[in-house]
């Protein structure tokens, strides 16, 4: 796929590599330049810098959302890079901080006690750009990112696969 990615673009898939049916879980990451993303994954290292093309090789039903303010996207991207660098330093020192976890006991705004893919996106926009993407239920999920783009004022839809759809409002 050939899209002109910008810092802060949010990649969201409604399918996933966990063999859960499409539309239930999903995955998300944040672009930090035109060819790389930062993402939180289930395997170590939990926070990683990876080529954006890897997202497309693992996910077919996906969308790309962009901050309406380029400055906000760049600020969110800068936070994601800094967060990834700090996590890498922590891992190199034998500290597994942040751990990958969906624990409900950790507030969304707590960046170091636990992280998961869409929480990383939320943290990047909240601490980097000062934008608290809306969370309507329990966890902040890839579906919440898509809903924010479809109904909110902060994100635009850059690309959306024709079969991109979440089954549950999480």
Buried (B, 14 or more C-beta within 10 A) or exposed (E): EEBEBBBBBBBBBBBBEEEEEBBBBBBBBBBBBEEBBBBBBEEEBBBBBBEBEBBBEEBBBBBBBBBEBEEBBBBBBBBBBBBBEBBBEBBEEEEEBBBBBEEEEBEBEEBBEBBBBBBBBBBBBBBBBEBBBBBEEEBBBBBBBBBBBEEBEBBEEBBBBEEBBBEEEB
